[in-house]
Amino acid sequence: MRREHLQPIALIAVSIVAGMVGWSGDVLLLPVALTFPVLWGLARTRLTAAVVSAGYFLAASRGLPQGVATFYSSDLWPGLLLWICASAGFVIVHTVLWTRAGVRPLRYLLAAVLMAIPPFGITGWAHPITAAGALFPGWEWWGLIAATAGLMGLVTWMWPAVAIVLAGFWIWSTATWDEPTLPERWQGVDLEMGASLGRDTSLQRYRDLIATVTDRASGGARTIVLPESSLGFWTPIVERLWLRALRGTDVIVIAGAAVVDANGYDNVLIAISGDGARLLYRERMPVPGSMWQPWRPFLGESGGTRANFFANPVVTIAGSRAAPLICYEQLIVWPILHSMLHDPDVVVAVGNGWWTNGTSIVAVQRASTQAWGRLFGKPVVLSLNT
């Protein structure tokens, strides 16, 4: 093999390893993702930068083909197609902005910003900036600035020195890692109901969920969070059932549901107590393709989930200001930063990841949410169904 071919092959191989390890689902391994900007900066040609970007992103999102196949009960081909299409934005941005010139740090900064906000940020998974929480816990916005400066430094000729400094913060963070204390009497409930959650609307299923809430309340919890889709379709009948169950108690239940109208539906969180129920939160960014289908109106069709891009970043519940995140929102950057601009007291993250069994997707959701919560010093209440 010719010597000039060894360097790009090595960069591509390392980018794949960085994507796999950094996004394995362990919050303390997220800084491995910072290898990507180094490799991008070391690329000698635009083609190498493109393949390095593709290798990193495809490795980081490797659970998508299997997850899509499970969700649609199909073979791997639809998942593989979506996997490749989803990587297109990341690859295009980093390929177009790659340069040999001295403005490379500014080019990388622009790429990082584009992948953090819509429209490219809609599929901005595996963003290296997520590692800020594992490097600078409690630094809040200063930590985000420090991590951004680190990313820019990693694409310069000084990258070894920058990497050593960041590694030092990583080691210190790992040695002193602890979790913020949850608000008093809050509790997230993890369920293992598989695909039936939200689809089984029998009275027995609701009784089982109410029994779960009652059990947690007997242990002292007063604000209890259930996963995405727990309530299925939110109807007056479901509302009356839950109000009757919680009447005479001081328990508040936050649970996922779907609110349907003639044009589509919203993926929401409902807050229920003995005094009443209210729509607490409308999801800002549903899963593109399977839930959010913006092309439907242009085809004269209705349906699909609405995206409320910059609505309700913070909600008030039980005397606390909460930053809500539903499922897919935990994998991208801008929903959590949008919420943090409003300085919430707690992060409430729910999901319904039954279709991801056998992949690292749910673990990555947990790790990403924990990293952001740790960066801003906010406790995280997680509630996931598998």
LUMKOLLO-456877 format. One record per residue (C-alpha): residue in one letter; x, y, z. Coordinates in steps of 0.25 Angstrom, whole numbers, plus 5000, padded with zeros to 4 digits. Each point is the difference from the previous one (the first is absolute). Example, Ala and Ser with C-alpha at 12.3 -4.5 7.8 and 13.67 -1.06 7.14 Angstrom:
a504949825031s500650144998
***
This chain:
m500050005000r500550144996r500550085012e499050124996h498849915002l500449965014q499650135006p498650014995i499749865003a500550015014l499250135002i498749934995a500349885009v500250085012s498750094997i499249875000v500649965014a499750145005g498649994996m499749865006v500750035013g499650145002w498649974998s499949865007g499150065011d501050035011v499950145004l501550005004l500449954986l499450124993p501350084999v500549894990a499150074990l501050115001t500949924991f499250034988p500450154999v501449965001l499949904988w499250104992g501150105002l501149904996a499349964987r500850044988t498950004990r498550035000l499749864996t500749955012a499350105009a498749954994v500349855002v500550035014s498750085003a499149884995g500849905007y499950075014f498550034998l499649864995a500749945011a499450095010s498649974995r500249854997g498849965008l499050074990p499949894989q499649895010g499150105008v499250044987a499949854996t499449975014f499150125000y499449974986s500149855001s500850004987d501449954995l501250095002w499950084986p499150115005g500850025012l501350004992l499450104990l499650095012w501449985006i500750054988c499050124997a500150045015s501550014998a499950094988g499950135007f501249975010v500949964988i499650114991v500250115010h501449955004t500449974986v499650144995l500650075011w501349925001t501250094996r501649995000a500150155003g500250075013v498550035002r499849855003p499550035015l499050104995r499549904990y499949895010l499350105010l499050034988a499849854998a499749975015v499050115000l499349964988m499949855005a499450065014i498950084994p498949984990p499949964989f501349925000g499949985015i498749924998t500949884997g501150065009w500349875007a501349965006h500550155002p501350005006i499650125009t499149915008a501349965007a500150135007g499249945011a501049905002l501250105000f499550125007p498949955010g499350125006w500750114992e498650034993w500250094988w501450025003g500249854998l499350014987i501050114996a501249935005a499649874992t499750084987a501450075002g500649865001l499349954988m500650114992g501449985006l499949854996v500050044985t501350085001w501449965000m500050015015w499049895002p500949915008a500250115011v498550024999a499749855001i500949995013v499350125007l498649944996a500549865005g500450065013f498650065002w499449864996i500849935011w499650105010s498649994997t500049855000a500650005014t499150095006w498749964992d498750015008e498550024997p499250125003t499049985011l498649984995p498950095004e499349955013r499049894997w500250004985q500149864994g500149954986v499449864997d500749914990l499149904993e500249874992m498749994993g500650004986a499250034988s498749995007l500250135008g499150114994r499449894990d499349925011t498850095004s499349905008l499450035014q501049905006r501250074994y499550135007r499849935013d501449944999l500650144998i499150065011a500549895010t501450034996v499850155004t499349965013d501249915003r501050114998a499150105008s500049905012g501550025000g499950155001a500150044986r499050124997t500450044985i500149874992v500550004986l499549894990p500649974986e499650064987s498749944994s499649955014l498650054999g499849974985f499050094994w499550115009t498550005001p499050045010i499749865004v501549985003e500050135007r498849975009l500749865004w501350065005l499350125007r499149905007a501349925004l500750125005r498850075007g500350035015t501549984998d501250104999v500649924989i500450074986v500249904989i500850054987a499749914989g500249994985a498850004990a499550034986v499050124998v499349984986d499250094991a499650004986n501450054995g500949915008y500549985014d500950055011n500949925008v499850065014l500249995015i498750005008a500050055015i498949935008s499750025015g498749985008d499650154997g500149984985a500849974987r500750104991l500949994987l501350035006y501049994988r499949984984e501249934995r500950104992m500849904991p499349864997v500849894993p500250054985g499349914990s499349905009m499350115008w500250134994q499750004986p500050154995w499849964985r498649955003p499350144998f500750024987l499449874995g498650045005e500149905011s499750015015g500649925012g501449995006t500550075013r500150155001a501450065003n499950125010f501450044997f500250115010a498749995009n499949975015p501549985004v499750005015v498749965007t499650025014i499649885009a499949975015g500750145002s501249974992r500450054986a500249874991a500849994987p499249894992l500649914990i499349894993c500849884994y500650064987e500350135006q501049945010l500949964988i500150144994v500650135005w499050124998p498849955009i500849995012l500850134998h498750074997s499549965013m501250035008l499950154995h498850005010d500849955012p499149885004d500149935013v499949864994v500149924987v498849904998a500449904989v499049894995g500149904989n499449884994g501249924995w499449864998w500450004986t501550025003n500249875008g501349944996t500650144997s500750115008i498950114996v499350005014a501450005007v500450114991q498850085004r500349985014a501450044999s499750134992t498950045009q500949985012a501250074994w499250134997g499349995014r501449995006l500650114992f498950105005g499949945014k498649954998p499449885006v499449904989v498749925002l500049894990s498949914996l500149904989n499349884994t500749894994
***
